[in-house]
Amino acid sequence: MPLPLPSAENRAVVTGASQGIGEALAAELAARGYNLITVARRKDVLERNAEKLSRRFGVTVEVRAMDLADRGERAELADEFARRDIAILCNNAGIATFGPVSKLDPAYERFVVELNAVAVHDLTLAVLPGMLDRGSGGILITGSAAGNMPIPHNATYAATKAFTNSFSESLRGELKDTGVHVTLLAPGPVRTDMPPIEDQSVVERLVPDFLWVSGEYTARLSLDALSRNKMRVVPGPLSKAMSVAGGYSPRAVVAPIVGSFYKKLGGE
Ligand SMILES: NC(=O)c1ccc[n+]([C@@H]2O[C@H](COP(=O)([O-])OP(=O)(O)OC[C@H]3O[C@@H](n4cnc5c(N)ncnc54)[C@H](OP(=O)(O)O)[C@@H]3O)[C@@H](O)[C@H]2O)c1
């Protein structure tokens, strides 16, 4: 069963659509003719992007400016999605923190868990009954190569991405022959915007240009993979290498090596 075709009634949803991979996913879906619902906190940015996409591709873009880490705001969105014809859901919004968790703000670490893991779970469960009734739909979940391995100094992020990676691939197994596609996007570094040299992170300075993939390439590859109901899409050579290292190396060996690299990202 192919993905639902775009229609006047149905919508493709992209969370974290105000920049980065989410912005590229929204643009790629619009180019493929889907009317959109875009979600992020910054209303002005979402509205500016929506106007551009409507003008360029003639699609309708509804903007939902909200904090997905907030349970109350999220519940309203989940209620709306449960009532609407959602053809495609791209669960993409996510953030990371770096440093030893004992030194990080517990409230912000919880915020990361709510956004990266619980929101993905809530929104997926909201759209699923409708997709199953219609016998078609697509759910793209942005996890990460970071979810394949233990990462000291990036512990909360890595754990949330282990959740999304596992949830996506497990759910896909449950939905075999239902017409609902589920694909995990598990990238390594994706360069969506190159900051000036003084603002670049250690990763941006250390990883050579040819190893980066763009947001646009990642979006195209991901939506092609979703339409073929591929289990996992891993864009670019570095992501693939991280995937193999995470999947086949003993975790006790990987953790200290990766941890010493991430320690630098945490400013130590
Ligand atoms: N880029 C990479 O190298 C890479 C690698 C592996 C995995 N990933 C994953 O890919 C996804 C996108 O990454 P990215 O690099 O494109 O991220 P990004 O450029 O930092 O963008 C994050 C997006 O999420 C939105 N967002 C953040 N907090 C939110 C909240 N509380 N409620 C609603 N929206 C929120 C942001 O918009 P507002 O600020 O307007 O809310 C923004 O649109 C994430 O899940 C990330 O973990 C990225």
The ligand as an SDF file (V2000), in Angstrom:
LIG
                    3D

 48 52  0  0  0  0  0  0  0  0999 V2000
   21.4080   17.9450   12.9170 N   0  0  0  0  0  0  0  0  0  0  0  0
   22.0020   16.8150   13.2840 C   0  0  0  0  0  0  0  0  0  0  0  0
   23.2190   16.6600   13.1110 O   0  0  0  0  0  0  0  0  0  0  0  0
   21.2120   15.6840   13.8840 C   0  0  0  0  0  0  0  0  0  0  0  0
   21.8300   14.4330   14.0480 C   0  0  0  0  0  0  0  0  0  0  0  0
   21.1040   13.3880   14.5910 C   0  0  0  0  0  0  0  0  0  0  0  0
   19.7770   13.5650   14.9570 C   0  0  0  0  0  0  0  0  0  0  0  0
   19.2050   14.7800   14.7940 N   0  0  0  0  0  0  0  0  0  0  0  0
   17.8010   14.9510   15.2030 C   0  0  0  0  0  0  0  0  0  0  0  0
   17.0840   15.5710   14.1500 O   0  0  0  0  0  0  0  0  0  0  0  0
   16.0420   16.3860   14.6800 C   0  0  0  0  0  0  0  0  0  0  0  0
   16.1700   17.7820   14.1030 C   0  0  0  0  0  0  0  0  0  0  0  0
   17.4760   18.2390   14.3520 O   0  0  0  0  0  0  0  0  0  0  0  0
   18.0060   19.6360   13.8010 P   0  0  0  0  0  0  0  0  0  0  0  0
   19.4920   19.6290   13.8800 O   0  0  0  0  0  0  0  0  0  0  0  0
   17.3370   19.9510   12.5210 O   0  0  0  0  0  0  0  0  0  0  0  0
   17.4680   20.5770   14.9810 O   0  0  0  0  0  0  0  0  0  0  0  0
   17.4300   22.1560   15.1200 P   0  0  0  0  0  0  0  0  0  0  0  0
   18.0050   22.8250   13.9220 O   0  0  0  0  0  0  0  0  0  0  0  0
   17.9840   22.4890   16.4660 O   0  0  0  0  0  0  0  0  0  0  0  0
   15.8430   22.4140   15.1500 O   0  0  0  0  0  0  0  0  0  0  0  0
   15.0670   21.9180   16.1790 C   0  0  0  0  0  0  0  0  0  0  0  0
   13.6120   22.2040   15.8480 C   0  0  0  0  0  0  0  0  0  0  0  0
   12.7970   21.7500   16.9560 O   0  0  0  0  0  0  0  0  0  0  0  0
   11.9900   22.8360   17.4060 C   0  0  0  0  0  0  0  0  0  0  0  0
   11.8130   22.7310   18.8470 N   0  0  0  0  0  0  0  0  0  0  0  0
   12.7800   22.7400   19.8000 C   0  0  0  0  0  0  0  0  0  0  0  0
   12.2410   22.6590   21.0140 N   0  0  0  0  0  0  0  0  0  0  0  0
   10.8910   22.6120   20.8310 C   0  0  0  0  0  0  0  0  0  0  0  0
    9.7790   22.5410   21.7170 C   0  0  0  0  0  0  0  0  0  0  0  0
    9.9500   22.5090   23.0300 N   0  0  0  0  0  0  0  0  0  0  0  0
    8.5340   22.4990   21.1930 N   0  0  0  0  0  0  0  0  0  0  0  0
    8.3490   22.5440   19.8580 C   0  0  0  0  0  0  0  0  0  0  0  0
    9.3660   22.6080   18.9590 N   0  0  0  0  0  0  0  0  0  0  0  0
   10.6180   22.6490   19.4530 C   0  0  0  0  0  0  0  0  0  0  0  0
   12.7780   24.0960   17.0200 C   0  0  0  0  0  0  0  0  0  0  0  0
   11.9310   25.2050   16.8090 O   0  0  0  0  0  0  0  0  0  0  0  0
   11.6220   26.3510   17.8950 P   0  0  0  0  0  0  0  0  0  0  0  0
   12.9320   26.7770   18.4830 O   0  0  0  0  0  0  0  0  0  0  0  0
   10.9570   27.4030   17.0540 O   0  0  0  0  0  0  0  0  0  0  0  0
   10.7020   25.7290   18.8660 O   0  0  0  0  0  0  0  0  0  0  0  0
   13.3380   23.6750   15.6550 C   0  0  0  0  0  0  0  0  0  0  0  0
   12.3760   23.8400   14.6540 O   0  0  0  0  0  0  0  0  0  0  0  0
   16.1810   16.3210   16.2060 C   0  0  0  0  0  0  0  0  0  0  0  0
   15.2950   15.3570   16.7210 O   0  0  0  0  0  0  0  0  0  0  0  0
   17.6220   15.8810   16.3970 C   0  0  0  0  0  0  0  0  0  0  0  0
   17.8210   15.2060   17.6180 O   0  0  0  0  0  0  0  0  0  0  0  0
   19.8920   15.8570   14.2680 C   0  0  0  0  0  0  0  0  0  0  0  0
  1  2  1  0
  2  3  2  0
  2  4  1  0
  4  5  1  0
  4 48  2  0
  5  6  2  0
  6  7  1  0
  7  8  2  0
  8  9  1  0
  8 48  1  0
  9 10  1  0
  9 46  1  0
 10 11  1  0
 11 12  1  0
 11 44  1  0
 12 13  1  0
 13 14  1  0
 14 15  2  0
 14 16  1  0
 14 17  1  0
 17 18  1  0
 18 19  2  0
 18 20  1  0
 18 21  1  0
 21 22  1  0
 22 23  1  0
 23 24  1  0
 23 42  1  0
 24 25  1  0
 25 26  1  0
 25 36  1  0
 26 27  1  0
 26 35  1  0
 27 28  2  0
 28 29  1  0
 29 30  1  0
 29 35  2  0
 30 31  1  0
 30 32  2  0
 32 33  1  0
 33 34  2  0
 34 35  1  0
 36 37  1  0
 36 42  1  0
 37 38  1  0
 38 39  2  0
 38 40  1  0
 38 41  1  0
 42 43  1  0
 44 45  1  0
 44 46  1  0
 46 47  1  0
M  CHG  2   8   1  16  -1
M  END
$$$$
